[in-house]
Amino acid sequence: MVNTFGQQRQFLVIDDDQDAGVDSNLLRGTMDSCGQEGRVDQILTPRESDIAQGVYEGLSNKEIARLLQISPWTVSSHLRHVFAKLGITRRIELCRIWHQCARATRLNSGA
């Protein structure tokens, strides 16, 4: 598959029943934010969303930085803001949330 960054990459597959170390109450709260009012893509800035998408696609901070033409330190800073906004501490948690919200968006759009 080709990701939004235009590279060939195997996507991270997360089983819907898999725990992935995410607090289920946090995930339920985040899933609620995938609904109409406070969607994750509305909580994050466009740049934070780009970086979150890169993390979801399995890119390192250096790879994201190179593709977005910013420094790895800037990527790290944006990720700290993303983690704080979503109340998470690990990249895998971000992947799980991003996956769930993408799935909820597809279901809501009828795709």
N, C-alpha and C positions, 0 to 999 in steps of 0.2 A: 504494500500500500504506500501511497505517497502522502506524507503529512502536510500540514499547512506551511511548513518551512521548506517544502519542495524536495525533501530527501526521501530516499527509500529507507524505511524503518519498520521493524516489527512492533506493533502496538502492544502495550501492556494489557493483558486480559485479566480482569478481576471477576471472579465468580460472585454472583449476587449474594450467595449464602456465606461467602468467605468473610471472616472477621477482619483481617488485615490490620488488626491492632487498633481499630477505631472504636471509641466509646459509642455504644449504640444510641444513647441519649443524645450525644452530640450529632451523630449521623441523622437521627430523626429530626432534630432541630434544623440541620442543614438541608435535609430533604424538604422540609417545610419551606425553606427559603428558595427552593427551586420552583415554587409555585408562582402565581401571578405577581405578588407584591414585592418580595425582596430577593429576586433571583441572584445567584452568585455573580452572574455577568453584570448585574446592576450594582452589586456591592463593590466589585473591584473596578479599578480604572482600566481603560483599554490596554495600557502597557502591562499592568498586573495580569490581566486576562491572557495576553500574549505569552507572558512568562509562565503562567500556570498551565497553558496549553503545551508549552515546550516541556515542562516537567512531566505532564501526563503522557507525552509522546516518548518519554524516556531519555530526553536530552540532558546533558550535564550543564552546569552553570556556564562553563566555558563555551560549550556549543551554542547555547542560547545567546550568550553575549556576542559571539561571532556572527550569528545569523541576524541578530537585531542591531548589530553595529553599535553596541554599548559595552562598557567594561564589565567584567565578571563581578566586580564589587557592586556595581549598580544592580545587576541581576540579584545578587545576594540581598541587597537592601530592599528591593521590591518583594522578594520572597518573604522577608521578615514581616513586611506590612501585610502580605497576603495571609501568612500564618496567624498574625494577630487578629485580623479582621474575621477570619474563619474559626478562631479559637483552637488551632491545631499546632502541632510541633514537629511533624514529620512529613516528608515528601509523599510517602505512601498514603497518608491520610488525605493529602491534597488530590492524589490520583483517584482515590475512592470517591471523594466528593465530586470531582470533575466528571467521573464516569457516571455516577448516579444522576447528576443534574443533566448531563447530555442525554441520558436515557429518558428522564422525565420530560425533557423538552421534545424529544422525538415522539413520545407517547401523546403528549398534549397537542402536537401539531398533526397527529394522525399518520406520521411517516412510518 
